[in-house]
Amino acid sequence: MFSNINAPSASTINTQAFQNATSLITVSLPLAKNIPIECFNYCSNLTTVYAPTASLVNSSAFYKCSKLTDVTLTACTSISSGAFRYCNSLSEIVLPSCDTIGSYAFAECSSLQIVNAPNCTKLSANCFASTPILSISMSKLTSINGG
């Protein structure tokens, strides 16, 4: 099996493309437009994701990537429901362009303490449920939907 994906020219990826790829450790997709539904879910050894041009992270894209620690999503404007749920090693997330965070997007991320999304305006229900967050920076937040 493979442990690294370096696809410098790939702009599209299929749904569930790398689901259950347990040997996968690093992913570099510098031109990806989005991260599809369940694309990397259950990649239990994935630690690093570099997708600076992806504007959308779809539902359950990184669900249960328990060793994920380093995420670069510079252009991401939307994180869909459950996208990073149960990513237990993720301690900090920086989303400089993100506008919307969906329901349960970071729920049960047991190490998540710092969230920096300065342009985020909308949070959906339970997006940070059961996380030990110490600091949230969202200076443009205008809508918080309860759950």
C-alpha positions in Angstrom: 0.0 0.0 0.0 1.0 3.6 -0.3 1.8 6.0 2.6 2.0 9.4 0.7 -0.1 11.1 -1.9 1.6 13.9 -3.8 -0.7 14.9 -6.7 0.5 18.4 -7.8 -1.8 18.5 -10.9 -5.0 16.9 -9.5 -7.9 19.3 -9.3 -10.7 16.8 -8.8 -11.0 13.7 -6.5 -13.8 11.2 -6.4 -16.0 10.5 -3.4 -14.5 7.9 -1.0 -11.3 7.8 -3.2 -9.1 6.9 -0.2 -11.6 5.7 2.3 -10.0 3.2 4.7 -6.5 3.7 3.3 -4.9 2.9 6.7 -1.3 3.1 5.5 -1.8 6.7 4.2 0.2 9.3 6.3 0.5 12.4 4.2 -1.6 14.0 1.4 -0.5 16.9 -0.8 -3.2 18.2 -3.2 -2.2 21.7 -4.0 -4.7 22.2 -6.8 -7.7 20.3 -5.4 -11.0 22.3 -5.7 -12.7 20.4 -2.9 -12.4 17.4 -0.7 -15.3 15.1 -1.5 -17.7 13.2 0.8 -15.9 10.5 2.8 -12.8 10.9 0.7 -10.3 10.1 3.6 -12.6 8.8 6.3 -11.1 6.0 8.4 -7.6 6.8 7.3 -6.3 6.0 10.8 -2.7 6.9 10.2 -3.2 10.1 8.2 -1.3 12.9 9.9 -0.9 15.7 7.3 -3.2 17.2 4.7 -2.1 20.0 2.4 -4.9 21.3 0.1 -4.5 25.1 0.1 -6.8 25.7 -2.9 -9.7 23.5 -1.8 -12.8 25.7 -1.2 -15.0 23.0 0.3 -14.5 20.1 2.7 -17.5 17.8 2.3 -19.3 15.7 4.8 -17.2 13.1 6.7 -14.2 13.8 4.5 -11.8 13.2 7.4 -14.1 11.3 9.7 -12.2 9.2 12.3 -8.7 10.2 11.0 -7.5 9.8 14.5 -3.9 10.8 14.0 -4.5 13.9 11.9 -2.5 16.8 13.3 -1.6 19.2 10.5 -4.2 20.6 8.1 -3.6 23.3 5.5 -6.9 24.6 4.0 -6.0 28.2 3.2 -8.8 28.8 0.7 -11.5 26.7 2.3 -14.8 28.6 2.7 -17.0 25.9 4.0 -16.6 22.8 6.2 -19.5 20.4 5.9 -21.2 18.3 8.6 -19.0 15.8 10.3 -16.0 16.6 8.1 -13.4 16.2 10.9 -15.5 14.4 13.5 -13.4 12.1 15.8 -10.1 13.5 14.6 -8.7 13.0 18.1 -5.1 14.3 17.5 -6.2 17.6 16.0 -5.3 20.2 18.6 -5.6 23.4 16.5 -7.4 24.4 13.3 -6.7 27.5 11.3 -9.2 28.4 8.6 -8.4 31.9 7.3 -11.1 31.9 4.5 -13.8 29.8 6.1 -17.3 31.3 6.2 -19.4 28.4 7.4 -18.8 25.4 9.7 -21.4 22.7 9.5 -23.0 20.6 12.2 -20.7 18.2 14.0 -17.8 19.3 11.8 -15.3 19.1 14.6 -17.4 17.1 17.1 -15.6 14.7 19.4 -12.2 16.0 18.5 -10.8 15.2 21.9 -7.6 17.3 21.6 -9.0 20.3 19.8 -8.2 23.4 21.9 -7.7 26.3 19.4 -9.9 27.4 16.5 -8.9 30.3 14.4 -11.4 31.2 11.7 -11.5 35.0 11.5 -13.9 35.2 8.6 -16.4 32.6 9.8 -19.9 34.1 9.9 -22.0 30.9 10.5 -21.7 28.0 13.0 -24.1 25.1 12.8 -25.5 23.0 15.6 -23.0 20.9 17.6 -20.1 21.8 15.3 -17.7 21.7 18.3 -19.7 19.2 20.5 -17.6 17.3 23.1 -14.3 19.2 22.4 -12.0 20.8 25.0 -11.8 24.1 23.2 -9.9 26.8 25.1 -9.8 29.5 22.4 -12.0 30.5 19.5 -11.2 33.4 17.2 -14.1 34.3 14.9 -14.4 38.1 14.7 -17.1 38.1 11.9 -19.4 35.5 13.5 -23.1 36.6 13.1 -25.0 33.3 13.3 -24.9 30.4 15.7 -27.5 27.7 15.2 -28.3 25.7 18.4 -28.9 22.0 18.5 
